[in-house]
Amino acid sequence: EAKMALCEKAEELLIEQSVNKSFKLLQDYHNEWKAIGPVPTSNNEEIWERFKVASDKLNDRRKAHYEELQGKLEENYEAKKALCAKAEELVLTPVETNKQWTKRTEEIDDLMKVWKTLGPAPRKVNDEIWATFKGFLNQFYDAKKNFFGSLKAEQQDNYHKKLDLVKQSEALKDSTDWGAATKTLINLQKEWKTIGPTPRKHSDDIWKKFRAANDFFFETKAK
């Protein structure tokens, strides 16, 4: 009777949704089975066969579950390898302008978003594939930091160049040596156009000063 009850419990595990829970309970039932004494000889083979059938079905279900899980892990691994390849391609493709850096940053961020939607890879390669992907991301952001660092220094240098042009134009705005001053100011305007951008916070102010000095001179000359 005790072993019949265990058979029924084992069979009920076939509809248990949690594979891990059902396997753990089955192990407990097997331990209970061993602790129970013998049954009548005429029932021994029949009762054991019933318990074994239920146990085999549960073990097959557990095996299939882990094979499916392993397959999913392998799929995740292949997907993550593809993301690494794409990240490497983006890192190795040259970027030269602010607009290109903005677009490339969006592409890198999109890869990270996709990565986060994927589950783990097989344990033996999970840390390795993450280290590879993270390495490409770090490489990209280091390059971006260096680019904008040098760009900032260049813009600061441009600012000082334009500031010098402002001082020269302001020194000439009251000149009445019309011919020489006109020629010099026109050359200063041409030079201004060859200088690249300055930091945004200074850009409008320095341009207004340069233009004001030039306008003042040419308006005075016209009068």
C-alpha positions as CSV (number, residue, x, y, z in Angstrom):
1,E,0.0,0.0,0.0
2,A,2.9,2.4,0.8
3,K,4.6,1.7,-2.5
4,M,1.3,2.0,-4.4
5,A,1.0,5.5,-2.8
6,L,4.5,6.4,-4.1
7,C,3.5,5.2,-7.6
8,E,0.6,7.5,-7.6
9,K,2.7,10.4,-6.3
10,A,5.3,9.7,-9.0
11,E,2.7,9.7,-11.7
12,E,1.3,13.0,-10.5
13,L,4.7,14.5,-11.0
14,L,4.2,14.1,-14.8
15,I,1.9,17.1,-14.8
16,E,4.1,19.2,-12.5
17,Q,5.3,22.3,-14.5
18,S,8.6,22.7,-12.8
19,V,11.1,20.1,-14.0
20,N,13.5,20.8,-11.2
21,K,10.8,20.4,-8.5
22,S,9.5,17.2,-10.0
23,F,13.0,15.7,-10.2
24,K,13.8,16.6,-6.6
25,L,10.5,15.1,-5.4
26,L,11.2,11.9,-7.4
27,Q,14.5,11.5,-5.7
28,D,12.7,11.8,-2.3
29,Y,10.2,9.2,-3.4
30,H,13.1,6.8,-4.4
31,N,14.6,7.2,-1.0
32,E,11.2,6.5,0.6
33,W,10.8,3.4,-1.7
34,K,14.1,2.0,-0.4
35,A,13.1,2.6,3.2
36,I,9.9,0.7,2.8
37,G,10.1,-3.0,3.4
38,P,9.3,-5.7,0.8
39,V,5.9,-6.3,-0.8
40,P,4.3,-9.7,-1.4
41,T,6.3,-11.6,-4.0
42,S,3.3,-11.8,-6.4
43,N,3.1,-8.0,-6.5
44,N,6.8,-7.2,-6.5
45,E,7.5,-7.0,-10.2
46,E,4.2,-5.3,-11.0
47,I,4.6,-2.5,-8.4
48,W,8.3,-1.9,-9.3
49,E,7.5,-1.7,-13.0
50,R,4.8,0.9,-12.4
51,F,7.1,3.0,-10.3
52,K,10.0,2.6,-12.8
53,V,7.8,3.6,-15.8
54,A,6.8,6.9,-14.0
55,S,10.4,7.5,-13.0
56,D,11.7,6.8,-16.6
57,K,9.2,9.3,-18.0
58,L,10.2,11.9,-15.6
59,N,13.9,11.3,-16.3
60,D,13.3,11.5,-20.0
61,R,11.4,14.8,-19.5
62,R,14.3,16.2,-17.5
63,K,16.8,15.1,-20.1
64,A,14.8,16.7,-22.9
65,H,14.4,19.9,-20.8
66,Y,18.2,20.2,-20.3
67,E,18.9,19.4,-24.0
68,E,16.5,22.2,-25.0
69,L,18.1,24.5,-22.4
70,Q,21.6,23.6,-23.8
71,G,20.4,24.3,-27.3
72,K,19.2,27.7,-26.2
73,L,22.5,28.5,-24.6
74,E,24.3,27.6,-27.8
75,E,21.9,29.8,-29.8
76,N,22.7,32.7,-27.4
77,Y,26.4,32.0,-27.9
78,E,26.1,32.2,-31.7
79,A,24.1,35.4,-31.4
80,K,26.7,36.9,-29.1
81,K,29.5,35.9,-31.4
82,A,27.7,37.7,-34.2
83,L,27.3,40.8,-32.0
84,C,31.1,40.7,-31.2
85,A,31.8,40.6,-35.0
86,K,29.6,43.6,-35.6
87,A,31.1,45.5,-32.7
88,E,34.6,44.8,-34.1
89,E,33.6,46.0,-37.5
90,L,32.2,49.2,-36.1
91,V,35.3,49.8,-34.0
92,L,37.7,49.3,-36.9
93,T,35.7,51.5,-39.3
94,P,37.3,55.0,-39.2
95,V,35.1,57.9,-37.8
96,E,36.1,61.5,-38.6
97,T,33.3,63.9,-37.9
98,N,30.9,64.7,-35.0
99,K,28.0,63.5,-37.0
100,Q,29.7,60.2,-37.7
101,W,30.6,59.7,-34.0
102,T,26.9,60.3,-33.0
103,K,25.7,57.7,-35.5
104,R,28.4,55.2,-34.5
105,T,27.6,55.7,-30.8
106,E,23.9,54.9,-31.6
107,E,25.0,51.8,-33.4
108,I,27.2,50.6,-30.5
109,D,24.4,51.3,-28.1
110,D,21.9,49.3,-30.2
111,L,24.3,46.3,-30.0
112,M,24.3,46.6,-26.2
113,K,20.5,46.7,-26.1
114,V,20.4,43.5,-28.2
115,W,23.0,41.9,-26.0
116,K,20.9,42.5,-22.9
117,T,17.9,40.7,-24.5
118,L,19.9,37.5,-24.9
119,G,20.2,34.9,-22.2
120,P,23.5,33.4,-21.0
121,A,25.8,31.4,-23.2
122,P,27.2,28.0,-22.0
123,R,29.0,28.5,-18.7
124,K,32.4,27.5,-20.1
125,V,32.4,30.3,-22.6
126,N,30.0,32.8,-21.0
127,D,32.6,35.0,-19.3
128,E,34.9,34.8,-22.3
129,I,32.4,36.0,-24.9
130,W,31.3,38.9,-22.6
131,A,35.0,39.9,-22.1
132,T,35.4,40.0,-25.9
133,F,32.3,42.1,-26.4
134,K,33.1,44.5,-23.6
135,G,36.6,44.8,-24.9
136,F,35.3,46.2,-28.2
137,L,33.0,48.6,-26.4
138,N,35.8,49.9,-24.3
139,Q,38.0,50.3,-27.4
140,F,35.3,52.3,-29.0
141,Y,34.6,54.6,-26.1
142,D,38.4,55.2,-25.5
143,A,38.7,56.2,-29.2
144,K,35.7,58.5,-28.9
145,K,37.1,60.1,-25.7
146,N,40.5,60.7,-27.4
147,F,38.8,62.2,-30.5
148,F,36.7,64.7,-28.6
149,G,39.6,65.4,-26.3
150,S,41.8,66.4,-29.3
151,L,38.9,68.2,-30.9
152,K,38.4,70.3,-27.8
153,A,42.1,71.2,-27.8
154,E,41.9,72.1,-31.4
155,Q,38.8,74.3,-30.9
156,Q,40.5,76.0,-28.0
157,D,43.5,76.7,-30.3
158,N,41.1,78.1,-33.0
159,Y,39.5,80.3,-30.3
160,H,42.9,81.9,-29.6
161,K,43.6,82.4,-33.3
162,K,40.3,84.1,-33.8
163,L,40.7,86.2,-30.7
164,D,43.9,87.5,-32.2
165,L,42.1,88.4,-35.4
166,V,39.5,90.2,-33.3
167,K,42.2,92.3,-31.6
168,Q,43.8,93.1,-35.0
169,S,40.5,94.2,-36.5
170,E,39.6,96.3,-33.4
171,A,43.0,98.0,-33.7
172,L,42.1,99.0,-37.3
173,K,38.5,100.0,-36.9
174,D,39.3,103.7,-36.2
175,S,42.0,103.9,-38.9
176,T,41.7,106.5,-41.6
177,D,44.4,104.9,-43.8
178,W,41.6,103.6,-45.9
179,G,43.5,101.7,-48.5
180,A,46.0,99.9,-46.2
181,A,43.3,99.2,-43.5
182,T,40.8,97.9,-46.1
183,K,43.4,95.5,-47.5
184,T,44.4,94.3,-44.1
185,L,40.8,93.7,-42.9
186,I,39.9,91.8,-46.0
187,N,42.9,89.6,-45.4
188,L,41.8,89.1,-41.8
189,Q,38.3,88.0,-43.0
190,K,39.9,85.5,-45.4
191,E,42.0,84.1,-42.6
192,W,39.0,83.9,-40.3
193,K,37.3,81.6,-42.9
194,T,40.3,79.2,-42.9
195,I,40.2,78.7,-39.1
196,G,38.0,75.8,-37.9
197,P,35.2,76.0,-35.2
198,T,35.8,77.3,-31.7
199,P,34.1,76.1,-28.4
200,R,30.4,76.6,-28.8
201,K,30.2,78.9,-25.7
202,H,32.6,81.4,-27.3
203,S,31.5,81.0,-30.9
204,D,28.8,83.7,-31.2
205,D,30.5,86.2,-29.0
206,I,33.8,86.2,-30.8
207,W,32.1,86.3,-34.2
208,K,30.0,89.4,-33.1
209,K,33.1,91.2,-31.9
210,F,35.0,90.5,-35.2
211,R,32.1,91.6,-37.3
212,A,31.4,94.7,-35.2
213,A,34.9,95.9,-35.7
214,N,34.8,95.3,-39.5
215,D,31.3,96.9,-39.8
216,F,32.4,99.9,-37.9
217,F,35.4,100.5,-40.2
218,F,33.6,100.0,-43.5
219,E,30.6,102.1,-42.4
220,T,33.0,104.9,-41.4
221,K,34.9,104.5,-44.7
222,A,31.6,104.7,-46.6
223,K,30.6,108.0,-44.8
